């Protein structure tokens, strides 16, 4: 499976993944498609979800797009495998 297929399949999961897994999917997707996160996030101080998402993405700073895509595919593959 390639990255684009994994993105489509991630939206068809039967069960919603945990918040930690959702953050991992989000951060890997952003790193794969946009590169490093900006140091300062664009959210207000009471938007805890946006802050968590930005921090998760920021943790991947320096990771290449290709590695991020591979990890995203691996994660989606493992999520699909647990549905069977």
C-alpha positions as CSV (number, residue, x, y, z in Angstrom):
1,X,0.0,0.0,0.0
2,X,1.3,3.5,-0.8
3,X,0.8,6.7,1.2
4,X,-2.1,8.0,-0.8
5,X,-4.0,4.7,-0.4
6,X,-3.2,4.7,3.4
7,X,-4.7,8.2,3.7
8,X,-7.9,7.0,2.0
9,X,-8.1,3.8,4.1
10,X,-7.5,5.6,7.3
11,X,-10.8,7.3,6.8
12,X,-12.7,4.0,6.5
13,X,-11.6,2.4,9.8
14,X,-14.6,0.6,11.5
15,X,-13.6,1.9,14.9
16,X,-12.3,5.3,15.8
17,X,-8.6,5.0,17.0
18,X,-7.6,6.3,20.4
19,X,-6.7,10.0,20.7
20,X,-3.0,9.0,20.9
21,X,-3.2,7.1,17.6
22,X,-5.2,10.0,16.0
23,X,-2.4,12.4,17.1
24,X,0.2,10.1,15.6
25,X,-1.7,9.8,12.3
26,X,-2.1,13.6,12.2
27,X,1.5,14.4,13.0
28,X,2.8,11.8,10.5
29,X,0.5,13.1,7.8
30,X,1.5,16.8,8.4
31,X,5.2,15.9,8.5
32,X,4.9,13.9,5.3
33,X,3.0,16.5,3.4
34,X,4.2,19.8,4.8
35,X,7.6,19.2,6.5
36,X,8.6,20.6,9.9
37,X,6.0,22.3,12.0
38,X,6.4,26.0,12.7
39,X,7.9,26.6,16.2
40,X,4.8,28.7,17.1
41,X,1.4,27.1,16.6
42,X,-1.5,29.0,15.2
43,X,-4.0,28.4,18.0
44,X,-5.3,30.2,21.1
45,X,-4.2,29.1,24.6
46,X,-7.5,27.5,25.4
47,X,-7.6,25.3,22.3
48,X,-6.0,22.2,23.9
49,X,-6.7,19.9,20.9
50,X,-4.9,22.2,18.5
51,X,-2.0,22.6,20.9
52,X,-1.7,18.8,21.3
53,X,-1.8,18.4,17.5
54,X,0.9,21.0,17.0
55,X,3.1,19.6,19.7
56,X,2.8,16.1,18.2
57,X,3.8,17.4,14.8
58,X,6.6,19.5,16.4
59,X,8.1,16.3,17.9
60,X,8.7,15.0,14.4
61,X,11.0,17.9,13.4
62,X,13.7,16.8,11.1
63,X,12.1,13.5,10.1
64,X,12.0,13.2,6.3
65,X,8.8,13.1,4.3
66,X,9.6,9.6,3.1
67,X,10.1,8.2,6.6
68,X,6.9,9.9,7.7
69,X,5.0,8.4,4.8
70,X,6.4,4.9,5.6
71,X,5.5,5.2,9.3
72,X,2.0,6.4,8.3
73,X,1.5,3.5,6.0
74,X,2.8,1.1,8.7
75,X,0.4,2.5,11.3
76,X,-2.7,2.4,9.0
77,X,-1.7,-1.2,8.0
78,X,-1.6,-2.2,11.7
79,X,-4.9,-0.5,12.4
80,X,-6.5,-2.3,9.5
81,X,-5.1,-5.7,10.6
82,X,-6.6,-5.3,14.1
83,X,-10.1,-4.9,12.5
84,X,-10.2,-8.4,11.1
